[in-house]
Amino acid sequence: MKTNLSATVKMLRKQYNITQEDLSIKSGVGLRFVRDLEQGKQTLRLDKVNQLLDFFNYEMAAVEKEKDNV
């Protein structure tokens, strides 16, 4: 399942015109981690997510969920 995070990372990587392998090397995380993140894998380590996002000068933040209109 794609998430906002996975879509954002993929978009940023394409904006920087780098491959998944390049992002892996430049951010210091494994290639499998980059692939799993972009595919929306549910069980990711937050420290590694922030390590990767730091390359783009981003970080994870807690935000309040939108309420369902039911």
All heavy atoms as TSV, in Angstrom:
chain	resi	resn	atom	element	x	y	z
A	1	MET	N	N	0.837	-1.190	0.000
A	1	MET	CA	C	0.000	0.000	0.000
A	1	MET	C	C	0.876	1.247	0.000
A	1	MET	O	O	1.714	1.422	0.873
A	1	MET	CB	C	-0.894	-0.018	1.239
A	1	MET	CG	C	-1.733	1.234	1.376
A	1	MET	SD	S	-2.913	1.104	2.725
A	1	MET	CE	C	-2.082	2.056	3.962
A	2	LYS	N	N	0.707	2.085	-0.992
A	2	LYS	CA	C	1.470	3.332	-1.065
A	2	LYS	C	C	0.992	4.288	0.019
A	2	LYS	O	O	-0.193	4.379	0.298
A	2	LYS	CB	C	1.293	3.995	-2.432
A	2	LYS	CG	C	1.924	3.224	-3.553
A	2	LYS	CD	C	3.366	3.551	-3.666
A	2	LYS	CE	C	3.927	2.856	-4.899
A	2	LYS	NZ	N	5.265	3.143	-5.161
A	3	THR	N	N	1.930	4.985	0.613
A	3	THR	CA	C	1.616	5.971	1.637
A	3	THR	C	C	2.110	7.330	1.184
A	3	THR	O	O	2.837	7.442	0.198
A	3	THR	CB	C	2.305	5.607	2.965
A	3	THR	OG1	O	3.730	5.644	2.760
A	3	THR	CG2	C	1.895	4.230	3.459
A	4	ASN	N	N	1.721	8.363	1.926
A	4	ASN	CA	C	2.243	9.692	1.615
A	4	ASN	C	C	3.759	9.694	1.700
A	4	ASN	O	O	4.427	10.319	0.876
A	4	ASN	CB	C	1.669	10.734	2.588
A	4	ASN	CG	C	0.225	11.061	2.295
A	4	ASN	OD1	O	-0.279	10.835	1.201
A	4	ASN	ND2	N	-0.459	11.595	3.287
A	5	LEU	N	N	4.306	8.984	2.691
A	5	LEU	CA	C	5.757	8.928	2.848
A	5	LEU	C	C	6.414	8.269	1.647
A	5	LEU	O	O	7.372	8.806	1.087
A	5	LEU	CB	C	6.123	8.175	4.134
A	5	LEU	CG	C	7.611	7.950	4.373
A	5	LEU	CD1	C	8.347	9.278	4.488
A	5	LEU	CD2	C	7.816	7.102	5.618
A	6	SER	N	N	5.907	7.129	1.232
A	6	SER	CA	C	6.527	6.434	0.104
A	6	SER	C	C	6.428	7.258	-1.178
A	6	SER	O	O	7.394	7.346	-1.942
A	6	SER	CB	C	5.914	5.046	-0.092
A	6	SER	OG	O	4.538	5.112	-0.360
A	7	ALA	N	N	5.285	7.879	-1.394
A	7	ALA	CA	C	5.114	8.716	-2.588
A	7	ALA	C	C	6.034	9.941	-2.538
A	7	ALA	O	O	6.610	10.326	-3.556
A	7	ALA	CB	C	3.659	9.150	-2.715
A	8	THR	N	N	6.192	10.520	-1.359
A	8	THR	CA	C	7.044	11.701	-1.221
A	8	THR	C	C	8.500	11.354	-1.472
A	8	THR	O	O	9.206	12.076	-2.187
A	8	THR	CB	C	6.889	12.322	0.189
A	8	THR	OG1	O	5.528	12.744	0.355
A	8	THR	CG2	C	7.806	13.514	0.379
A	9	VAL	N	N	8.957	10.250	-0.907
A	9	VAL	CA	C	10.356	9.846	-1.114
A	9	VAL	C	C	10.618	9.579	-2.586
A	9	VAL	O	O	11.623	10.032	-3.149
A	9	VAL	CB	C	10.705	8.619	-0.245
A	9	VAL	CG1	C	12.041	8.017	-0.663
A	9	VAL	CG2	C	10.743	9.003	1.230
A	10	LYS	N	N	9.708	8.882	-3.239
A	10	LYS	CA	C	9.884	8.591	-4.666
A	10	LYS	C	C	9.895	9.875	-5.485
A	10	LYS	O	O	10.722	10.045	-6.381
A	10	LYS	CB	C	8.777	7.651	-5.152
A	10	LYS	CG	C	9.000	7.151	-6.555
A	10	LYS	CD	C	8.011	6.081	-6.910
A	10	LYS	CE	C	8.355	5.464	-8.249
A	10	LYS	NZ	N	7.509	4.320	-8.559
A	11	MET	N	N	8.999	10.812	-5.160
A	11	MET	CA	C	8.943	12.083	-5.870
A	11	MET	C	C	10.247	12.869	-5.684
A	11	MET	O	O	10.805	13.390	-6.644
A	11	MET	CB	C	7.763	12.925	-5.373
A	11	MET	CG	C	7.678	14.304	-6.011
A	11	MET	SD	S	6.713	15.491	-5.026
A	11	MET	CE	C	7.694	15.605	-3.547
A	12	LEU	N	N	10.722	12.936	-4.449
A	12	LEU	CA	C	11.969	13.665	-4.173
A	12	LEU	C	C	13.149	13.028	-4.888
A	12	LEU	O	O	13.995	13.723	-5.464
A	12	LEU	CB	C	12.232	13.715	-2.666
A	12	LEU	CG	C	11.319	14.635	-1.865
A	12	LEU	CD1	C	11.473	14.361	-0.370
A	12	LEU	CD2	C	11.618	16.098	-2.179
A	13	ARG	N	N	13.198	11.704	-4.863
A	13	ARG	CA	C	14.302	11.012	-5.538
A	13	ARG	C	C	14.301	11.318	-7.030
A	13	ARG	O	O	15.343	11.604	-7.620
A	13	ARG	CB	C	14.172	9.495	-5.309
A	13	ARG	CG	C	15.289	8.702	-5.959
A	13	ARG	CD	C	15.200	7.238	-5.645
A	13	ARG	NE	N	13.977	6.608	-6.115
A	13	ARG	CZ	C	13.733	6.274	-7.390
A	13	ARG	NH1	N	14.612	6.547	-8.330
A	13	ARG	NH2	N	12.592	5.678	-7.717
A	14	LYS	N	N	13.129	11.344	-7.621
A	14	LYS	CA	C	13.042	11.654	-9.053
A	14	LYS	C	C	13.383	13.125	-9.325
A	14	LYS	O	O	14.011	13.442	-10.334
A	14	LYS	CB	C	11.671	11.286	-9.595
A	14	LYS	CG	C	11.494	9.780	-9.671
A	14	LYS	CD	C	10.138	9.398	-10.224
A	14	LYS	CE	C	9.987	7.907	-10.268
A	14	LYS	NZ	N	10.559	7.290	-11.450
A	15	GLN	N	N	12.991	14.027	-8.417
A	15	GLN	CA	C	13.345	15.442	-8.568
A	15	GLN	C	C	14.860	15.640	-8.530
A	15	GLN	O	O	15.400	16.473	-9.242
A	15	GLN	CB	C	12.707	16.292	-7.476
A	15	GLN	CG	C	11.258	16.598	-7.707
A	15	GLN	CD	C	10.664	17.473	-6.617
A	15	GLN	OE1	O	11.290	17.769	-5.608
A	15	GLN	NE2	N	9.430	17.881	-6.818
A	16	TYR	N	N	15.518	14.860	-7.668
A	16	TYR	CA	C	16.976	14.931	-7.575
A	16	TYR	C	C	17.657	14.137	-8.684
A	16	TYR	O	O	18.869	14.133	-8.800
A	16	TYR	CB	C	17.434	14.406	-6.210
A	16	TYR	CG	C	17.353	15.413	-5.093
A	16	TYR	CD1	C	16.122	15.894	-4.645
A	16	TYR	CD2	C	18.488	15.876	-4.466
A	16	TYR	CE1	C	16.033	16.808	-3.614
A	16	TYR	CE2	C	18.431	16.785	-3.425
A	16	TYR	CZ	C	17.195	17.249	-3.004
A	16	TYR	OH	O	17.119	18.160	-1.986
A	17	ASN	N	N	16.848	13.452	-9.480
A	17	ASN	CA	C	17.335	12.658	-10.607
A	17	ASN	C	C	18.375	11.627	-10.171
A	17	ASN	O	O	19.452	11.526	-10.761
A	17	ASN	CB	C	17.896	13.563	-11.711
A	17	ASN	CG	C	18.023	12.840	-13.030
A	17	ASN	OD1	O	17.268	11.924	-13.314
A	17	ASN	ND2	N	19.001	13.240	-13.828
A	18	ILE	N	N	18.048	10.885	-9.099
A	18	ILE	CA	C	18.943	9.835	-8.630
A	18	ILE	C	C	18.202	8.505	-8.583
A	18	ILE	O	O	16.987	8.466	-8.447
A	18	ILE	CB	C	19.558	10.162	-7.244
A	18	ILE	CG1	C	18.477	10.365	-6.181
A	18	ILE	CG2	C	20.479	11.361	-7.323
A	18	ILE	CD1	C	19.021	10.571	-4.783
A	19	THR	N	N	18.954	7.441	-8.705
A	19	THR	CA	C	18.372	6.103	-8.652
A	19	THR	C	C	18.172	5.690	-7.198
A	19	THR	O	O	18.684	6.328	-6.275
A	19	THR	CB	C	19.311	5.082	-9.324
A	19	THR	OG1	O	20.529	5.016	-8.559
A	19	THR	CG2	C	19.621	5.465	-10.767
A	20	GLN	N	N	17.442	4.597	-7.020
A	20	GLN	CA	C	17.283	4.048	-5.673
A	20	GLN	C	C	18.647	3.675	-5.103
A	20	GLN	O	O	18.913	3.895	-3.926
A	20	GLN	CB	C	16.364	2.823	-5.699
A	20	GLN	CG	C	14.926	3.151	-5.962
A	20	GLN	CD	C	14.051	1.923	-5.996
A	20	GLN	OE1	O	14.509	0.808	-6.286
A	20	GLN	NE2	N	12.765	2.108	-5.709
A	21	GLU	N	N	19.515	3.129	-5.929
A	21	GLU	CA	C	20.852	2.755	-5.472
A	21	GLU	C	C	21.645	3.985	-5.034
A	21	GLU	O	O	22.297	3.968	-3.996
A	21	GLU	CB	C	21.598	1.997	-6.569
A	21	GLU	CG	C	22.934	1.465	-6.100
A	21	GLU	CD	C	23.630	0.592	-7.136
A	21	GLU	OE1	O	23.148	0.500	-8.286
A	21	GLU	OE2	O	24.654	0.009	-6.782
A	22	ASP	N	N	21.576	5.065	-5.828
A	22	ASP	CA	C	22.264	6.305	-5.452
A	22	ASP	C	C	21.748	6.838	-4.119
A	22	ASP	O	O	22.534	7.253	-3.266
A	22	ASP	CB	C	22.076	7.389	-6.520
A	22	ASP	CG	C	22.838	7.110	-7.801
A	22	ASP	OD1	O	23.823	6.345	-7.764
A	22	ASP	OD2	O	22.433	7.655	-8.849
A	23	LEU	N	N	20.426	6.819	-3.939
A	23	LEU	CA	C	19.840	7.302	-2.697
A	23	LEU	C	C	20.303	6.448	-1.530
A	23	LEU	O	O	20.626	6.964	-0.455
A	23	LEU	CB	C	18.314	7.309	-2.786
A	23	LEU	CG	C	17.568	7.755	-1.535
A	23	LEU	CD1	C	18.018	9.144	-1.083
A	23	LEU	CD2	C	16.065	7.719	-1.774
A	24	SER	N	N	20.368	5.160	-1.743
A	24	SER	CA	C	20.846	4.246	-0.714
A	24	SER	C	C	22.259	4.607	-0.273
A	24	SER	O	O	22.547	4.735	0.919
A	24	SER	CB	C	20.821	2.810	-1.266
A	24	SER	OG	O	21.556	1.939	-0.456
A	25	ILE	N	N	23.126	4.813	-1.219
A	25	ILE	CA	C	24.529	5.143	-0.921
A	25	ILE	C	C	24.645	6.514	-0.270
A	25	ILE	O	O	25.305	6.679	0.759
A	25	ILE	CB	C	25.375	5.080	-2.213
A	25	ILE	CG1	C	25.462	3.629	-2.710
A	25	ILE	CG2	C	26.760	5.675	-2.000
A	25	ILE	CD1	C	25.965	3.488	-4.130
A	26	LYS	N	N	23.990	7.508	-0.841
A	26	LYS	CA	C	24.114	8.887	-0.354
A	26	LYS	C	C	23.485	9.084	1.027
A	26	LYS	O	O	23.937	9.916	1.800
A	26	LYS	CB	C	23.501	9.859	-1.356
A	26	LYS	CG	C	24.273	9.940	-2.661
A	26	LYS	CD	C	23.565	10.809	-3.674
A	26	LYS	CE	C	24.204	10.767	-5.022
A	26	LYS	NZ	N	25.428	11.494	-5.132
A	27	SER	N	N	22.433	8.319	1.344
A	27	SER	CA	C	21.770	8.482	2.636
A	27	SER	C	C	22.295	7.505	3.685
A	27	SER	O	O	22.014	7.665	4.872
A	27	SER	CB	C	20.259	8.320	2.490
A	27	SER	OG	O	19.929	6.989	2.122
A	28	GLY	N	N	23.025	6.481	3.246
A	28	GLY	CA	C	23.609	5.534	4.183
A	28	GLY	C	C	22.671	4.435	4.652
A	28	GLY	O	O	22.901	3.825	5.689
A	29	VAL	N	N	21.609	4.191	3.907
A	29	VAL	CA	C	20.705	3.077	4.235
A	29	VAL	C	C	20.814	2.039	3.122
A	29	VAL	O	O	21.294	2.323	2.030
A	29	VAL	CB	C	19.241	3.539	4.409
A	29	VAL	CG1	C	19.126	4.568	5.514
A	29	VAL	CG2	C	18.662	4.083	3.116
A	30	GLY	N	N	20.337	0.845	3.396
A	30	GLY	CA	C	20.429	-0.221	2.408
A	30	GLY	C	C	19.478	-0.035	1.238
A	30	GLY	O	O	18.423	0.597	1.361
A	31	LEU	N	N	19.846	-0.611	0.106
A	31	LEU	CA	C	19.021	-0.533	-1.096
A	31	LEU	C	C	17.659	-1.175	-0.856
A	31	LEU	O	O	16.630	-0.650	-1.275
A	31	LEU	CB	C	19.734	-1.202	-2.270
A	31	LEU	CG	C	18.975	-1.261	-3.591
A	31	LEU	CD1	C	18.568	0.134	-4.060
A	31	LEU	CD2	C	19.828	-1.962	-4.644
A	32	ARG	N	N	17.628	-2.312	-0.169
A	32	ARG	CA	C	16.356	-2.973	0.123
A	32	ARG	C	C	15.453	-2.044	0.936
A	32	ARG	O	O	14.235	-1.987	0.731
A	32	ARG	CB	C	16.584	-4.286	0.866
A	32	ARG	CG	C	15.284	-4.862	1.370
A	32	ARG	CD	C	15.422	-6.265	1.933
A	32	ARG	NE	N	14.489	-7.081	1.191
A	32	ARG	CZ	C	14.786	-8.144	0.478
A	32	ARG	NH1	N	16.009	-8.571	0.425
A	32	ARG	NH2	N	13.860	-8.796	-0.163
A	33	PHE	N	N	16.030	-1.272	1.871
A	33	PHE	CA	C	15.240	-0.337	2.674
A	33	PHE	C	C	14.596	0.716	1.776
A	33	PHE	O	O	13.422	1.038	1.922
A	33	PHE	CB	C	16.113	0.339	3.739
A	33	PHE	CG	C	15.343	1.284	4.605
A	33	PHE	CD1	C	14.656	0.820	5.711
A	33	PHE	CD2	C	15.281	2.640	4.307
A	33	PHE	CE1	C	13.919	1.689	6.503
A	33	PHE	CE2	C	14.553	3.512	5.092
A	33	PHE	CZ	C	13.869	3.024	6.191
A	34	VAL	N	N	15.356	1.277	0.839
A	34	VAL	CA	C	14.818	2.286	-0.081
A	34	VAL	C	C	13.670	1.688	-0.885
A	34	VAL	O	O	12.606	2.297	-1.009
A	34	VAL	CB	C	15.914	2.839	-1.016
A	34	VAL	CG1	C	15.316	3.771	-2.070
A	34	VAL	CG2	C	16.999	3.558	-0.230
A	35	ARG	N	N	13.873	0.493	-1.393
A	35	ARG	CA	C	12.824	-0.166	-2.187
A	35	ARG	C	C	11.577	-0.430	-1.351
A	35	ARG	O	O	10.455	-0.170	-1.792
A	35	ARG	CB	C	13.354	-1.467	-2.776
A	35	ARG	CG	C	14.349	-1.231	-3.891
A	35	ARG	CD	C	14.871	-2.527	-4.449
A	35	ARG	NE	N	15.760	-2.250	-5.576
A	35	ARG	CZ	C	16.699	-3.078	-6.008
A	35	ARG	NH1	N	16.875	-4.252	-5.424
A	35	ARG	NH2	N	17.455	-2.752	-7.029
A	36	ASP	N	N	11.780	-0.946	-0.141
A	36	ASP	CA	C	10.640	-1.222	0.739
A	36	ASP	C	C	9.892	0.057	1.087
A	36	ASP	O	O	8.655	0.085	1.111
A	36	ASP	CB	C	11.101	-1.910	2.027
A	36	ASP	CG	C	11.513	-3.361	1.823
A	36	ASP	OD1	O	11.228	-3.923	0.746
A	36	ASP	OD2	O	12.120	-3.930	2.755
A	37	LEU	N	N	10.620	1.118	1.341
A	37	LEU	CA	C	10.002	2.401	1.683
A	37	LEU	C	C	9.155	2.917	0.522
A	37	LEU	O	O	8.006	3.307	0.706
A	37	LEU	CB	C	11.078	3.427	2.057
A	37	LEU	CG	C	10.591	4.836	2.371
A	37	LEU	CD1	C	9.619	4.833	3.542
A	37	LEU	CD2	C	11.768	5.737	2.683
A	38	GLU	N	N	9.713	2.899	-0.678
A	38	GLU	CA	C	8.971	3.390	-1.841
A	38	GLU	C	C	7.771	2.515	-2.184
A	38	GLU	O	O	6.829	2.985	-2.800
A	38	GLU	CB	C	9.901	3.532	-3.051
A	38	GLU	CG	C	10.837	4.715	-2.930
A	38	GLU	CD	C	11.560	5.044	-4.230
A	38	GLU	OE1	O	11.249	4.448	-5.283
A	38	GLU	OE2	O	12.437	5.920	-4.180
A	39	GLN	N	N	7.795	1.255	-1.773
A	39	GLN	CA	C	6.668	0.362	-2.031
A	39	GLN	C	C	5.632	0.422	-0.917
A	39	GLN	O	O	4.596	-0.226	-0.994
A	39	GLN	CB	C	7.168	-1.071	-2.202
A	39	GLN	CG	C	7.960	-1.253	-3.475
A	39	GLN	CD	C	8.576	-2.639	-3.579
A	39	GLN	OE1	O	8.409	-3.480	-2.709
A	39	GLN	NE2	N	9.310	-2.870	-4.656
A	40	GLY	N	N	5.906	1.197	0.133
A	40	GLY	CA	C	4.941	1.381	1.202
A	40	GLY	C	C	4.932	0.277	2.237
A	40	GLY	O	O	3.923	0.061	2.904
A	41	LYS	N	N	6.053	-0.436	2.390
A	41	LYS	CA	C	6.120	-1.502	3.396
A	41	LYS	C	C	5.782	-0.926	4.768
A	41	LYS	O	O	6.260	0.133	5.148
A	41	LYS	CB	C	7.510	-2.130	3.403
A	41	LYS	CG	C	7.631	-3.301	4.352
A	41	LYS	CD	C	8.985	-3.955	4.247
A	41	LYS	CE	C	9.084	-5.087	5.251
A	41	LYS	NZ	N	10.424	-5.652	5.275
A	42	GLN	N	N	4.966	-1.645	5.513
A	42	GLN	CA	C	4.442	-1.153	6.789
A	42	GLN	C	C	5.454	-1.157	7.920
A	42	GLN	O	O	5.380	-0.327	8.810
A	42	GLN	CB	C	3.227	-1.997	7.200
A	42	GLN	CG	C	2.051	-1.848	6.256
A	42	GLN	CD	C	1.438	-0.462	6.290
A	42	GLN	OE1	O	1.282	0.122	7.339
A	42	GLN	NE2	N	1.107	0.067	5.130
A	43	THR	N	N	6.388	-2.094	7.948
A	43	THR	CA	C	7.284	-2.219	9.088
A	43	THR	C	C	8.668	-1.671	8.751
A	43	THR	O	O	9.553	-2.394	8.317
A	43	THR	CB	C	7.408	-3.686	9.548
A	43	THR	OG1	O	7.826	-4.474	8.426
A	43	THR	CG2	C	6.086	-4.218	10.074
A	44	LEU	N	N	8.821	-0.387	8.941
A	44	LEU	CA	C	10.103	0.273	8.695
A	44	LEU	C	C	10.619	0.878	9.988
A	44	LEU	O	O	9.845	1.321	10.826
A	44	LEU	CB	C	9.946	1.386	7.645
A	44	LEU	CG	C	9.573	0.934	6.247
A	44	LEU	CD1	C	9.252	2.140	5.378
A	44	LEU	CD2	C	10.695	0.134	5.616
A	45	ARG	N	N	11.928	0.929	10.116
A	45	ARG	CA	C	12.529	1.539	11.293
A	45	ARG	C	C	12.538	3.053	11.131
A	45	ARG	O	O	13.049	3.591	10.148
A	45	ARG	CB	C	13.956	1.023	11.474
A	45	ARG	CG	C	14.003	-0.419	11.919
A	45	ARG	CD	C	15.387	-0.931	12.132
A	45	ARG	NE	N	16.273	0.049	12.754
A	45	ARG	CZ	C	17.586	-0.120	12.839
A	45	ARG	NH1	N	18.159	-1.192	12.351
A	45	ARG	NH2	N	18.333	0.797	13.410
A	46	LEU	N	N	11.974	3.737	12.115
A	46	LEU	CA	C	11.857	5.185	12.048
A	46	LEU	C	C	13.217	5.869	11.983
A	46	LEU	O	O	13.374	6.869	11.279
A	46	LEU	CB	C	11.057	5.707	13.248
A	46	LEU	CG	C	10.685	7.175	13.224
A	46	LEU	CD1	C	9.923	7.531	11.952
A	46	LEU	CD2	C	9.868	7.530	14.446
A	47	ASP	N	N	14.214	5.340	12.677
A	47	ASP	CA	C	15.539	5.951	12.628
A	47	ASP	C	C	16.104	5.921	11.212
A	47	ASP	O	O	16.711	6.883	10.748
A	47	ASP	CB	C	16.497	5.306	13.621
A	47	ASP	CG	C	16.748	3.825	13.362
A	47	ASP	OD1	O	15.827	3.121	12.894
A	47	ASP	OD2	O	17.872	3.365	13.642
A	48	LYS	N	N	15.859	4.833	10.499
A	48	LYS	CA	C	16.345	4.736	9.120
A	48	LYS	C	C	15.532	5.631	8.186
A	48	LYS	O	O	16.075	6.203	7.244
A	48	LYS	CB	C	16.325	3.291	8.644
A	48	LYS	CG	C	17.322	2.420	9.364
A	48	LYS	CD	C	17.965	1.479	8.399
A	48	LYS	CE	C	19.029	0.663	9.072
A	48	LYS	NZ	N	20.344	1.190	8.830
A	49	VAL	N	N	14.233	5.762	8.441
A	49	VAL	CA	C	13.411	6.676	7.649
A	49	VAL	C	C	13.967	8.090	7.786
A	49	VAL	O	O	14.170	8.787	6.797
A	49	VAL	CB	C	11.926	6.621	8.093
A	49	VAL	CG1	C	11.131	7.735	7.422
A	49	VAL	CG2	C	11.316	5.267	7.769
A	50	ASN	N	N	14.228	8.516	9.014
A	50	ASN	CA	C	14.766	9.865	9.225
A	50	ASN	C	C	16.166	10.021	8.648
A	50	ASN	O	O	16.515	11.091	8.140
A	50	ASN	CB	C	14.732	10.237	10.705
A	50	ASN	CG	C	13.368	10.717	11.129
A	50	ASN	OD1	O	12.697	11.440	10.397
A	50	ASN	ND2	N	12.933	10.319	12.304
A	51	GLN	N	N	16.963	8.964	8.685
A	51	GLN	CA	C	18.300	9.015	8.081
A	51	GLN	C	C	18.186	9.263	6.584
A	51	GLN	O	O	18.896	10.097	6.023
A	51	GLN	CB	C	19.033	7.696	8.364
A	51	GLN	CG	C	20.445	7.644	7.837
A	51	GLN	CD	C	21.125	6.319	8.166
A	51	GLN	OE1	O	20.664	5.541	8.989
A	51	GLN	NE2	N	22.233	6.062	7.505
A	52	LEU	N	N	17.266	8.569	5.939
A	52	LEU	CA	C	17.058	8.754	4.507
A	52	LEU	C	C	16.482	10.141	4.219
A	52	LEU	O	O	16.953	10.845	3.337
A	52	LEU	CB	C	16.123	7.667	3.981
A	52	LEU	CG	C	15.867	7.700	2.481
A	52	LEU	CD1	C	15.800	6.295	1.936
A	52	LEU	CD2	C	14.601	8.444	2.157
A	53	LEU	N	N	15.466	10.548	4.979
A	53	LEU	CA	C	14.833	11.853	4.752
A	53	LEU	C	C	15.803	13.007	4.969
A	53	LEU	O	O	15.675	14.056	4.335
A	53	LEU	CB	C	13.615	12.017	5.660
A	53	LEU	CG	C	12.402	11.158	5.313
A	53	LEU	CD1	C	11.322	11.335	6.372
A	53	LEU	CD2	C	11.864	11.494	3.936
A	54	ASP	N	N	16.776	12.820	5.848
A	54	ASP	CA	C	17.763	13.858	6.114
A	54	ASP	C	C	18.520	14.244	4.849
A	54	ASP	O	O	18.890	15.404	4.660
A	54	ASP	CB	C	18.737	13.392	7.201
A	54	ASP	CG	C	19.674	14.494	7.636
A	54	ASP	OD1	O	19.176	15.560	8.072
A	54	ASP	OD2	O	20.903	14.304	7.531
A	55	PHE	N	N	18.711	13.298	3.946
A	55	PHE	CA	C	19.379	13.588	2.673
A	55	PHE	C	C	18.642	14.694	1.913
A	55	PHE	O	O	19.252	15.539	1.274
A	55	PHE	CB	C	19.465	12.318	1.815
A	55	PHE	CG	C	20.004	12.569	0.432
A	55	PHE	CD1	C	21.362	12.745	0.232
A	55	PHE	CD2	C	19.158	12.657	-0.649
A	55	PHE	CE1	C	21.868	13.005	-1.042
A	55	PHE	CE2	C	19.649	12.896	-1.925
A	55	PHE	CZ	C	21.012	13.075	-2.118
A	56	PHE	N	N	17.306	14.708	2.009
A	56	PHE	CA	C	16.494	15.711	1.326
A	56	PHE	C	C	16.174	16.915	2.218
A	56	PHE	O	O	15.383	17.771	1.847
A	56	PHE	CB	C	15.173	15.089	0.859
A	56	PHE	CG	C	15.335	13.967	-0.117
A	56	PHE	CD1	C	14.981	12.668	0.227
A	56	PHE	CD2	C	15.831	14.190	-1.399
A	56	PHE	CE1	C	15.108	11.622	-0.676
A	56	PHE	CE2	C	15.965	13.153	-2.301
A	56	PHE	CZ	C	15.608	11.866	-1.940
A	57	ASN	N	N	16.753	16.932	3.428
A	57	ASN	CA	C	16.481	17.976	4.420
A	57	ASN	C	C	15.020	17.932	4.887
A	57	ASN	O	O	14.382	18.957	5.066
A	57	ASN	CB	C	16.854	19.364	3.902
A	57	ASN	CG	C	17.055	20.356	5.028
A	57	ASN	OD1	O	17.520	19.986	6.107
A	57	ASN	ND2	N	16.714	21.603	4.804
A	58	TYR	N	N	14.504	16.704	5.068
A	58	TYR	CA	C	13.162	16.453	5.584
A	58	TYR	C	C	13.285	15.648	6.870
A	58	TYR	O	O	14.333	15.066	7.150
A	58	TYR	CB	C	12.337	15.620	4.592
A	58	TYR	CG	C	11.671	16.406	3.496
A	58	TYR	CD1	C	12.411	17.051	2.509
A	58	TYR	CD2	C	10.292	16.473	3.406
A	58	TYR	CE1	C	11.793	17.752	1.483
A	58	TYR	CE2	C	9.666	17.172	2.379
A	58	TYR	CZ	C	10.429	17.804	1.433
A	58	TYR	OH	O	9.822	18.487	0.413
A	59	GLU	N	N	12.199	15.586	7.631
A	59	GLU	CA	C	12.134	14.710	8.799
A	59	GLU	C	C	10.697	14.287	9.024
A	59	GLU	O	O	9.763	14.945	8.557
A	59	GLU	CB	C	12.681	15.395	10.053
A	59	GLU	CG	C	11.864	16.581	10.516
A	59	GLU	CD	C	12.442	17.277	11.724
A	59	GLU	OE1	O	13.556	16.956	12.138
A	59	GLU	OE2	O	11.747	18.158	12.248
A	60	MET	N	N	10.517	13.180	9.738
A	60	MET	CA	C	9.175	12.706	10.075
A	60	MET	C	C	8.637	13.567	11.209
A	60	MET	O	O	9.386	13.990	12.071
A	60	MET	CB	C	9.212	11.259	10.567
A	60	MET	CG	C	9.454	10.239	9.478
A	60	MET	SD	S	8.088	10.071	8.333
A	60	MET	CE	C	6.803	9.471	9.399
A	61	ALA	N	N	7.345	13.807	11.183
A	61	ALA	CA	C	6.700	14.574	12.246
A	61	ALA	C	C	5.340	13.957	12.544
A	61	ALA	O	O	4.675	13.431	11.655
A	61	ALA	CB	C	6.530	16.026	11.821
A	62	ALA	N	N	4.955	14.033	13.795
A	62	ALA	CA	C	3.635	13.550	14.186
A	62	ALA	C	C	2.601	14.618	13.845
A	62	ALA	O	O	2.790	15.788	14.153
A	62	ALA	CB	C	3.598	13.250	15.679
A	63	VAL	N	N	1.539	14.196	13.185
A	63	VAL	CA	C	0.450	15.111	12.857
A	63	VAL	C	C	-0.863	14.459	13.270
A	63	VAL	O	O	-0.999	13.234	13.251
A	63	VAL	CB	C	0.406	15.467	11.348
A	63	VAL	CG1	C	1.635	16.247	10.942
A	63	VAL	CG2	C	0.270	14.235	10.498
A	64	GLU	N	N	-1.806	15.280	13.630
A	64	GLU	CA	C	-3.108	14.775	14.024
A	64	GLU	C	C	-3.831	14.219	12.808
A	64	GLU	O	O	-3.821	14.832	11.732
A	64	GLU	CB	C	-3.933	15.901	14.660
A	64	GLU	CG	C	-5.235	15.433	15.247
A	64	GLU	CD	C	-5.977	16.554	15.972
A	64	GLU	OE1	O	-5.432	17.666	16.083
A	64	GLU	OE2	O	-7.088	16.288	16.432
A	65	LYS	N	N	-4.461	13.080	12.980
A	65	LYS	CA	C	-5.221	12.477	11.895
A	65	LYS	C	C	-6.475	13.296	11.619
A	65	LYS	O	O	-7.044	13.900	12.514
A	65	LYS	CB	C	-5.669	11.056	12.263
A	65	LYS	CG	C	-4.580	10.050	12.313
A	65	LYS	CD	C	-5.203	8.692	12.598
A	65	LYS	CE	C	-4.205	7.591	12.583
A	65	LYS	NZ	N	-4.839	6.297	12.836
A	66	GLU	N	N	-6.889	13.268	10.353
A	66	GLU	CA	C	-8.153	13.892	10.002
A	66	GLU	C	C	-9.278	13.010	10.511
A	66	GLU	O	O	-9.201	11.789	10.431
A	66	GLU	CB	C	-8.265	14.063	8.499
A	66	GLU	CG	C	-7.292	15.062	7.939
A	66	GLU	CD	C	-7.480	15.266	6.442
A	66	GLU	OE1	O	-8.588	14.984	5.932
A	66	GLU	OE2	O	-6.522	15.695	5.798
A	67	LYS	N	N	-10.325	13.628	11.009
A	67	LYS	CA	C	-11.463	12.866	11.503
A	67	LYS	C	C	-12.342	12.447	10.340
A	67	LYS	O	O	-12.527	13.187	9.387
A	67	LYS	CB	C	-12.267	13.700	12.498
A	67	LYS	CG	C	-11.481	13.997	13.753
A	67	LYS	CD	C	-12.300	14.760	14.746
A	67	LYS	CE	C	-11.452	15.024	15.972
A	67	LYS	NZ	N	-12.126	15.816	16.947
A	68	ASP	N	N	-12.885	11.241	10.446
A	68	ASP	CA	C	-13.816	10.750	9.435
A	68	ASP	C	C	-15.124	11.525	9.544
A	68	ASP	O	O	-15.592	11.824	10.637
A	68	ASP	CB	C	-14.097	9.257	9.620
A	68	ASP	CG	C	-12.887	8.419	9.311
A	68	ASP	OD1	O	-12.044	8.860	8.512
A	68	ASP	OD2	O	-12.773	7.305	9.873
A	69	ASN	N	N	-15.713	11.835	8.438
A	69	ASN	CA	C	-17.004	12.515	8.430
A	69	ASN	C	C	-18.136	11.501	8.394
A	69	ASN	O	O	-18.852	11.369	7.419
A	69	ASN	CB	C	-17.107	13.447	7.206
A	69	ASN	CG	C	-16.145	14.596	7.293
A	69	ASN	OD1	O	-15.755	15.002	8.379
A	69	ASN	ND2	N	-15.728	15.120	6.150
A	70	VAL	N	N	-18.286	10.768	9.469
A	70	VAL	CA	C	-19.318	9.734	9.540
A	70	VAL	C	C	-20.401	10.171	10.481
A	70	VAL	O	O	-20.240	10.827	11.432
A	70	VAL	CB	C	-18.725	8.387	10.020
A	70	VAL	CG1	C	-19.803	7.340	10.152
A	70	VAL	CG2	C	-17.654	7.944	9.060
